[in-house]
């Protein structure tokens, strides 16, 4: 498979995970104009310390050289590509003050699903692994404690390994991770247009960041979790919400009934309803 130059509108960054090769990796996804979804993995994003002015942000255009994951790889998901080191160029950010511009890019270039059966069926046939989903109802947002509060010994060994990392933007650099594991799973229960319920974990970076921010302002973990739930309940009540869903490679390969997790929440001010009197 050859190298292809892609212009990508970044919409998804998940919470970092330990990586044997990159210390930490972030699953990143976005939208290619006139093509649709693309997954960029691996991206050793957060480890690139001191590059705040160069790290890409959500809702930003980037240009990057990518290689399609070959059929022989363990990742056979159709939207999966590997970004090439040193090829990334940052472009325009669409700010939160321009929600209609963001919506236009997303909805013009992706299919909006409203029923789970269609999404799960397409994933089972390996036709999609990323989806834009509009539920008929957000039933619940809640948290459950993780079975393992801390990284496993194997995961911690990856984080403790100081490696010489080739960075997307600078020459080789040394870095040791200080990544903390969020000790809670945050989950949504959604109802689709046919009344079907599905319960999914959300792995969006912003949920993890919200938890750590709330913990700094709280006396206990319980209080922090309650504040995160209150924050997201407020968003879901007061704004229009669309969910970005992505499959995990492990459960997609196993053809699980629902191989998806929520990888992003796109929310905008509610569309005003105009009442016409005839």
C-alpha positions in Angstrom: 0.0 0.0 0.0 1.4 3.4 -1.0 1.6 6.7 0.9 -1.4 9.0 0.4 -1.7 12.6 1.4 -5.0 13.3 3.3 -6.6 16.5 4.5 -8.4 15.6 7.8 -10.8 17.5 10.0 -10.1 16.1 13.5 -13.2 15.3 15.5 -12.0 12.6 17.9 -9.2 12.1 20.4 -9.6 9.3 22.9 -8.0 9.2 26.4 -4.4 7.9 26.0 -3.5 4.3 26.6 -0.1 2.7 27.4 1.8 1.5 24.4 4.9 -0.8 24.1 6.2 1.2 21.1 5.2 4.8 21.8 4.8 4.9 25.7 1.3 6.4 25.1 -1.0 6.4 22.1 -4.2 8.2 21.3 -6.7 6.9 18.9 -7.5 9.9 16.6 -10.3 10.1 14.1 -11.6 12.7 11.7 -13.3 13.4 8.4 -11.8 13.6 4.9 -13.6 16.0 2.6 -15.8 14.1 0.1 -14.7 10.7 1.6 -15.9 10.4 5.1 -14.4 8.9 8.3 -10.7 8.1 8.8 -9.0 6.6 11.8 -5.3 7.6 12.5 -3.4 5.2 14.7 -1.0 5.1 16.3 -0.5 8.7 17.3 2.0 9.3 20.2 0.2 12.5 20.9 0.5 13.5 24.6 4.1 12.3 25.0 5.1 15.2 22.8 5.6 17.6 25.7 6.6 21.2 25.1 4.7 21.3 21.8 1.5 22.9 22.9 1.7 25.3 20.0 2.1 22.5 17.5 -0.2 19.7 18.8 -3.3 19.4 16.7 -6.6 20.2 18.4 -10.2 18.9 17.9 -12.0 20.6 15.1 -8.8 21.5 13.3 -7.8 20.7 9.8 -4.5 18.8 9.3 -2.6 17.5 6.3 -0.8 14.2 6.8 0.7 11.4 4.8 -1.0 8.1 5.6 -0.7 4.4 4.7 -3.8 2.1 4.6 -3.6 -0.7 7.1 -2.9 -3.8 4.9 -5.4 -6.8 4.9 -2.6 -8.8 6.5 -2.5 -6.6 9.6 -4.4 -7.2 12.8 -6.5 -4.1 12.2 -8.8 -4.8 9.2 -11.2 -2.0 9.9 -11.9 -0.1 6.7 -11.2 3.4 8.0 -7.8 2.6 9.7 -4.7 4.3 8.4 -1.2 4.8 9.8 0.1 8.4 9.9 3.7 8.9 8.7 6.2 10.5 10.9 7.2 14.1 10.1 4.4 14.6 7.5 1.8 16.4 9.6 1.0 20.0 8.8 -1.5 22.0 11.0 -4.3 23.9 9.4 -7.2 26.0 10.3 -9.1 25.5 13.6 -12.9 25.9 13.4 -13.7 27.6 16.8 -16.6 26.8 19.1 -18.0 30.2 18.1 -18.7 28.7 14.7 -20.9 25.6 15.5 -22.7 25.7 12.1 -19.4 25.5 10.2 -18.4 22.4 12.3 -21.8 20.8 11.7 -21.6 21.5 8.0 -18.3 19.7 7.6 -19.5 16.7 9.7 -22.9 16.2 8.3 -21.9 16.9 4.7 -19.3 14.2 4.8 -20.7 11.5 7.0 -23.9 9.5 7.1 -26.0 10.2 10.2 -27.4 6.9 11.7 -30.4 6.7 13.9 -30.9 3.0 14.5 -28.4 0.6 16.1 -29.2 -2.5 14.1 -28.1 -0.8 10.8 -24.8 0.3 12.4 -24.1 -3.0 14.0 -24.9 -4.9 10.8 -22.6 -2.8 8.7 -19.8 -3.3 11.3 -20.3 -7.0 11.3 -19.7 -7.0 7.5 -16.6 -4.8 8.1 -18.1 -2.1 6.0 -17.8 0.6 8.7 -16.0 0.9 12.1 -16.8 4.6 12.7 -20.2 6.2 12.8 -22.1 9.5 13.4 -25.1 8.6 15.5 -28.2 10.6 16.6 -30.2 8.9 19.4 -33.9 9.5 19.9 -33.2 9.8 23.6 -30.2 10.1 25.9 -31.6 7.8 28.7 -28.7 8.0 31.2 -25.2 9.1 31.8 -23.4 7.4 34.7 -20.2 6.1 36.1 -19.0 2.7 37.5 -15.7 2.1 39.3 -13.1 0.3 37.2 -12.3 -3.3 38.2 -8.6 -2.3 38.2 -8.1 1.2 39.7 -4.5 1.4 38.5 -2.6 0.3 35.4 -1.7 -3.4 35.4 2.0 -4.3 35.8 2.3 -4.8 32.1 0.7 -1.4 31.3 2.8 0.4 33.9 6.0 -1.2 32.5 5.1 0.4 29.1 4.6 3.8 30.7 7.9 3.5 32.8 9.9 2.7 29.7 11.9 5.8 28.6 12.3 5.6 24.9 13.9 7.6 22.2 10.7 8.6 20.3 10.5 9.9 16.8 8.1 12.8 17.0 5.8 14.1 14.3 7.1 17.7 14.7 10.7 17.7 16.1 13.9 15.7 16.2 14.2 12.6 18.4 13.4 13.3 22.0 13.3 11.4 25.3 10.2 11.3 27.4 8.8 9.3 30.3 5.1 9.2 30.8 3.1 10.3 33.9 -0.2 9.2 32.5 -2.8 8.4 35.2 -5.6 5.9 34.8 -9.1 7.3 35.3 -10.5 4.9 38.0 -14.1 5.1 36.7 -15.8 4.1 33.5 -18.3 6.8 32.3 -21.1 5.4 30.2 -24.2 6.4 28.2 -27.4 4.6 27.8 -29.0 5.6 24.4 -32.3 4.9 22.7 -32.4 4.7 18.9 -35.2 5.6 16.5 -36.7 2.1 16.9 -36.7 2.1 20.7 -33.7 -0.1 21.0 -31.4 0.6 24.0 -27.7 0.4 24.0 -25.2 1.0 26.8 -21.7 2.1 25.8 -18.6 3.4 27.5 -17.3 6.8 26.4 -13.6 7.0 25.8 -13.4 10.7 24.8 -10.3 12.5 26.1 -12.6 15.3 27.4 -14.4 13.0 29.8 -11.1 11.9 31.4 -9.9 15.5 31.5 -13.2 16.6 33.1 -12.8 14.0 35.8 -9.3 15.1 36.8 -10.4 18.8 36.7 -13.3 18.1 39.0 -11.2 16.0 41.3 -8.9 19.0 41.9 -12.0 21.0 43.0 -13.5 18.3 45.2 -12.9 16.8 48.6 -13.6 13.2 47.5 -13.7 11.0 44.3 -17.5 10.6 44.9 -18.0 14.3 44.7 -15.8 14.6 41.6 -17.8 11.9 39.8 -21.1 13.6 40.8 -19.8 16.8 39.3 -18.8 15.1 36.0 -22.2 13.6 35.8 -23.9 16.9 36.5 -21.7 18.6 33.8 -22.7 16.0 31.1 -26.3 16.0 32.1 -26.4 19.7 31.7 -24.8 19.4 28.2 -27.3 16.7 27.2 -30.3 18.6 28.5 -29.4 22.1 27.1 -27.7 21.2 23.8 -28.2 19.1 20.7 -26.0 16.1 20.9 -24.5 13.8 18.3 -22.4 10.8 19.2 -19.3 9.6 17.4 -19.0 5.9 17.7 -16.0 3.6 16.9 -15.3 -0.1 17.2 -12.5 -1.5 19.3 -10.3 -3.7 17.1 -10.5 -6.6 19.6 -14.3 -6.8 19.7 -14.7 -6.0 16.0 -12.5 -9.0 15.0 -14.6 -11.1 17.4 -17.8 -9.9 15.7 -19.3 -8.9 19.0 -23.0 -8.0 18.8 -22.0 -4.4 19.6 -18.3 -3.8 19.1 -18.7 0.0 19.5 -17.7 2.5 22.2 -18.5 6.2 22.2 -15.4 8.1 21.1 -16.7 11.6 21.0 -19.7 13.8 21.9 -20.5 16.6 19.5 -22.8 19.1 21.1 -24.1 22.5 19.8 -26.7 25.0 20.9 -30.2 23.6 20.5 -31.8 24.5 17.1 -34.5 27.0 17.8 -38.0 25.9 16.9 -40.0 28.4 15.0 -43.8 28.1 15.4 -45.7 29.2 12.2 -49.3 30.2 12.5 -51.4 29.8 9.3 
